[in-house]
């Protein structure tokens, strides 16, 4: 069985790294993210805020064998973290709303995952973490929790 982690990360970066999300904040035009990371930033002290971190938290094939599609059916746990240093949660909420909109426009049938056929992408929930410290710096964080089911092409 092959891993879908890298192709799914590349697909998410492709879908999210667009002008409506990345760039200076302009009302009704751009949500205002400075960077989308596929790994935690190396030096948080010098990072530009707000930023998004894509975390693929797990890849599981064992629970879904009973669905009859074979061992190549995988469930991936996706966490999209939005970090902000702005007061309140409004900036993180605005960015998270745009990420959800972008992912909904690329529903499970059109998400461009190379070598895999994505066929179900539920949005589970958003977790607010308004009083976090990131490398000693106060930040707000919203975590968009979702899953993606894929099968090998």
Secondary structure as GFF3:
##gff-version 3
##sequence-region A 1 153
A	DSSP	alpha_helix	5	16	.	.	.	ID=ss1
A	DSSP	beta_strand	35	37	.	.	.	ID=ss2
A	DSSP	three_ten_helix	44	46	.	.	.	ID=ss3
A	DSSP	beta_strand	51	60	.	.	.	ID=ss4
A	DSSP	three_ten_helix	62	67	.	.	.	ID=ss5
A	DSSP	beta_strand	73	84	.	.	.	ID=ss6
A	DSSP	alpha_helix	90	105	.	.	.	ID=ss7
A	DSSP	beta_strand	116	120	.	.	.	ID=ss8
A	DSSP	beta_strand	123	134	.	.	.	ID=ss9
A	DSSP	beta_strand	137	152	.	.	.	ID=ss10
###
